[in-house]
């Protein structure tokens, strides 16, 4: 029997984000891969020491993002960062390759032993700042099967920084993502990074896909935790645990501790 996502990370998981510095080839690349690895390991240890349940690594600093496949240098750098984080911590690790390279995320996760990936557009299509992005669930699921991989797929429903097609409801998107796209868990976010989630959206997605583990993808803070977790199983946390609450900055141990105290 296939292990469920919540079996991997616990029944009320808080997943801390490791936002990587710009990687080789990105406009902001600083020229030192060691700096990237040092920061990634430091952030991952702060997440683990603060008592969170899992880690998600993504190439956050690589703006502007490719809409689909990223180049080999990005895959290589992400693989190195993921390996370094996994050596430094004992937490389950996930991979997100922005903006939507599920094939690369799956390959990296399978190679290094990470346990899950995030896919921003898994089924359907969304209009983003990279243009229209179409889901590739058919390819992702077949690649996973062909590799004999047990990596879980966390898929966004109406992903942030994007607009859905006219006439598509969040209920339809949730059902398609879970039932036809076979996602292992669903993610619901606000309009952008750090933006709060409308609890009504969580309620609607839960009703449309009642058996799916449901995660909050943005705007989860010590102040909003109690209200939002009434309608979800856990959360992915980035800016709320970073210095000054700003996405992309180093992890602030005090912020991690404050969040952990209100989510026991």
C-alpha positions as CSV (number, residue, x, y, z in Angstrom):
1,X,0.0,0.0,0.0
2,X,1.4,3.4,-1.0
3,X,2.5,5.6,1.9
4,X,0.3,8.7,2.2
5,X,1.8,12.2,2.3
6,X,0.7,12.8,5.9
7,X,2.4,9.5,6.9
8,X,5.6,11.1,5.7
9,X,5.4,14.4,7.5
10,X,2.9,14.0,10.3
11,X,-0.8,14.7,10.8
12,X,-0.5,18.5,11.3
13,X,2.7,19.4,9.4
14,X,4.5,22.7,9.2
15,X,6.9,22.7,6.2
16,X,9.6,25.3,6.4
17,X,10.8,26.9,3.2
18,X,14.5,27.0,2.2
19,X,14.5,29.8,-0.4
20,X,17.8,29.3,-2.2
21,X,20.0,32.2,-3.2
22,X,20.2,32.8,-7.0
23,X,21.7,29.8,-8.7
24,X,24.2,29.6,-11.6
25,X,22.8,31.2,-14.7
26,X,20.2,33.3,-12.9
27,X,20.4,37.1,-13.3
28,X,21.2,37.5,-9.6
29,X,23.8,34.7,-9.4
30,X,26.5,35.8,-7.0
31,X,29.3,33.6,-8.3
32,X,29.7,31.3,-5.3
33,X,28.0,28.0,-5.0
34,X,29.5,27.6,-1.6
35,X,27.5,30.6,-0.5
36,X,24.3,29.0,-1.8
37,X,25.0,25.8,0.1
38,X,26.1,27.5,3.3
39,X,22.9,29.5,3.4
40,X,20.7,26.5,2.5
41,X,22.2,24.4,5.3
42,X,21.9,27.2,7.9
43,X,18.2,27.7,7.0
44,X,17.5,24.0,7.1
45,X,19.1,23.6,10.5
46,X,17.1,26.5,11.9
47,X,13.9,25.0,10.6
48,X,14.7,21.6,12.2
49,X,16.0,23.1,15.5
50,X,12.8,25.2,15.7
51,X,10.7,22.0,15.7
52,X,9.1,22.2,12.3
53,X,8.2,18.9,10.5
54,X,9.7,19.1,7.1
55,X,11.6,21.3,4.6
56,X,10.8,22.5,1.1
57,X,13.7,23.7,-1.1
58,X,13.1,25.9,-4.1
59,X,15.0,28.1,-6.5
60,X,13.3,31.3,-5.1
61,X,16.2,33.6,-6.1
62,X,16.1,32.7,-9.8
63,X,13.7,35.4,-10.9
64,X,12.5,35.8,-13.6
65,X,11.5,32.2,-13.7
66,X,11.4,29.8,-16.7
67,X,7.7,28.8,-17.3
68,X,8.6,25.2,-17.9
69,X,11.9,23.3,-18.2
70,X,14.9,24.9,-16.4
71,X,18.4,24.5,-17.8
72,X,20.9,21.9,-16.7
73,X,22.9,24.3,-14.5
74,X,19.8,24.9,-12.4
75,X,19.1,21.2,-12.0
76,X,22.7,20.5,-11.0
77,X,22.7,23.4,-8.4
78,X,19.3,22.4,-7.0
79,X,20.6,18.8,-6.7
80,X,23.7,19.9,-4.8
81,X,21.6,22.1,-2.5
82,X,19.2,19.3,-1.8
83,X,22.0,16.8,-1.0
84,X,23.6,19.3,1.4
85,X,20.4,19.9,3.2
86,X,19.6,16.2,3.5
87,X,23.1,15.5,4.9
88,X,22.6,18.3,7.5
89,X,19.1,17.5,8.8
90,X,16.9,14.5,9.5
91,X,13.7,16.1,8.3
92,X,11.7,14.9,5.3
93,X,12.7,17.2,2.3
94,X,10.7,18.3,-0.7
95,X,11.7,20.0,-3.9
96,X,10.0,22.8,-5.9
97,X,11.5,23.8,-9.2
98,X,10.1,27.2,-10.2
99,X,8.1,28.0,-12.1
100,X,6.7,24.6,-13.1
101,X,9.4,22.1,-13.9
102,X,7.8,19.0,-12.3
103,X,10.1,16.6,-14.3
104,X,13.2,18.2,-12.9
105,X,11.8,18.3,-9.3
106,X,10.8,14.6,-9.6
107,X,14.2,13.7,-10.9
108,X,16.1,15.6,-8.2
109,X,13.9,14.2,-5.4
110,X,14.2,10.7,-6.6
111,X,18.0,11.0,-7.0
112,X,18.7,12.5,-3.6
113,X,16.0,10.6,-1.6
114,X,13.7,13.6,-1.0
115,X,10.1,12.6,-0.1
116,X,7.9,15.1,-2.0
117,X,7.7,17.7,-4.7
118,X,5.5,20.8,-5.2
119,X,4.0,21.4,-8.6
120,X,2.5,24.9,-9.2
121,X,0.3,23.9,-12.1
122,X,-0.3,20.1,-12.2
123,X,-3.6,20.0,-14.2
124,X,-5.4,22.6,-16.2
125,X,-3.8,25.9,-17.1
126,X,-3.1,29.2,-15.4
127,X,-2.2,32.7,-16.7
128,X,1.0,33.8,-14.9
129,X,3.7,36.4,-15.2
130,X,5.5,33.7,-17.3
131,X,2.5,33.5,-19.7
132,X,0.1,30.6,-19.9
133,X,1.4,27.5,-18.0
134,X,-0.3,24.2,-18.7
135,X,-0.2,21.2,-16.3
136,X,1.7,18.1,-17.2
137,X,0.2,15.6,-14.9
138,X,0.1,12.9,-17.6
139,X,3.9,13.2,-17.9
140,X,4.7,13.6,-14.2
141,X,2.8,10.5,-13.1
142,X,4.3,8.4,-15.9
143,X,7.8,9.5,-15.1
144,X,7.3,8.7,-11.4
145,X,6.0,5.2,-12.3
146,X,8.8,4.6,-14.8
147,X,11.4,5.5,-12.2
148,X,9.8,3.3,-9.5
149,X,9.7,6.5,-7.3
150,X,7.5,6.9,-4.3
151,X,7.9,10.7,-4.2
152,X,4.6,12.4,-3.2
153,X,3.1,15.2,-5.4
154,X,1.9,18.3,-3.7
155,X,-0.1,20.3,-6.2
156,X,-1.5,23.8,-6.1
157,X,-5.1,24.6,-6.7
158,X,-5.4,28.1,-8.3
159,X,-1.7,28.8,-7.6
160,X,-0.6,32.2,-6.4
161,X,0.7,34.8,-8.8
162,X,-1.7,33.5,-11.4
163,X,-5.2,33.8,-12.8
164,X,-7.4,30.9,-13.7
165,X,-9.2,30.5,-17.0
166,X,-12.6,32.3,-17.2
167,X,-15.4,30.0,-16.0
168,X,-13.2,27.6,-14.0
169,X,-14.3,27.2,-10.4
170,X,-11.9,26.3,-7.6
171,X,-14.1,23.3,-6.9
172,X,-13.6,22.0,-10.4
173,X,-9.8,22.6,-10.2
174,X,-9.6,20.8,-6.9
175,X,-11.4,17.8,-8.1
176,X,-9.4,17.6,-11.4
177,X,-6.1,18.0,-9.5
178,X,-7.0,15.2,-7.0
179,X,-9.1,12.8,-9.0
180,X,-7.7,13.1,-12.6
181,X,-4.2,14.4,-11.8
182,X,-3.8,12.0,-8.9
183,X,-2.1,14.5,-6.7
184,X,-1.1,13.2,-3.2
185,X,-2.0,16.5,-1.5
186,X,-3.5,19.9,-2.4
187,X,-2.2,23.4,-1.7
188,X,-4.3,26.6,-1.5
189,X,-2.6,30.0,-1.3
190,X,-3.4,33.7,-1.3
191,X,-2.9,35.9,-4.3
192,X,0.9,36.1,-3.8
193,X,3.9,35.2,-1.6
194,X,3.1,36.0,2.0
195,X,-0.5,36.9,1.2
196,X,-3.2,35.5,3.5
197,X,-5.5,32.7,2.3
198,X,-9.2,33.3,2.3
199,X,-10.6,30.6,4.7
200,X,-13.6,30.3,2.4
201,X,-11.3,28.9,-0.4
202,X,-10.0,26.3,2.0
203,X,-13.6,25.3,2.9
204,X,-14.5,25.0,-0.8
205,X,-11.5,22.9,-1.7
206,X,-12.0,20.6,1.3
207,X,-15.6,20.1,0.3
208,X,-14.7,19.4,-3.4
209,X,-11.9,17.0,-2.5
210,X,-12.7,15.7,1.0
211,X,-10.1,12.9,1.0
212,X,-7.1,15.0,0.0
213,X,-4.6,16.3,2.5
214,X,-4.9,20.1,2.3
215,X,-2.0,22.5,3.0
216,X,-2.0,26.3,3.3
217,X,0.5,27.7,0.8
218,X,0.9,31.3,1.9
219,X,0.1,33.9,4.6
220,X,0.4,31.4,7.5
221,X,1.6,33.2,10.6
222,X,1.4,32.9,14.3
223,X,-1.6,35.2,14.2
224,X,-3.5,33.4,11.5
225,X,-2.6,29.8,12.4
226,X,-5.5,28.9,14.7
227,X,-8.2,30.2,12.2
228,X,-6.6,28.7,9.1
229,X,-5.9,25.3,10.6
230,X,-9.6,24.8,11.3
231,X,-9.9,24.1,7.6
232,X,-6.5,22.5,6.6
233,X,-4.2,19.8,7.6
234,X,-1.0,21.8,7.7
235,X,1.0,24.7,6.1
236,X,4.0,25.6,4.0
237,X,5.7,28.5,5.7
238,X,8.2,30.9,4.2
239,X,8.2,34.6,4.8
240,X,6.6,34.3,8.2
241,X,9.7,32.6,9.6
242,X,12.3,34.7,7.7
243,X,14.0,37.8,8.9
244,X,11.6,40.7,9.2
245,X,8.9,38.5,7.6
246,X,10.4,39.1,4.2
247,X,10.5,36.3,1.7
248,X,14.0,35.3,0.6
249,X,15.8,36.4,3.8
250,X,17.5,34.0,6.1
251,X,15.4,32.0,8.6
252,X,14.8,33.7,11.9
253,X,14.9,31.2,14.7
254,X,12.8,33.4,17.0
255,X,10.0,33.5,14.3
256,X,10.2,29.7,14.0
257,X,9.9,29.3,17.7
258,X,6.9,31.7,17.9
259,X,5.1,29.8,15.2
260,X,5.8,26.4,16.8
261,X,4.5,27.6,20.1
262,X,1.0,28.3,18.7
263,X,0.9,25.1,16.6
264,X,1.5,22.2,18.8
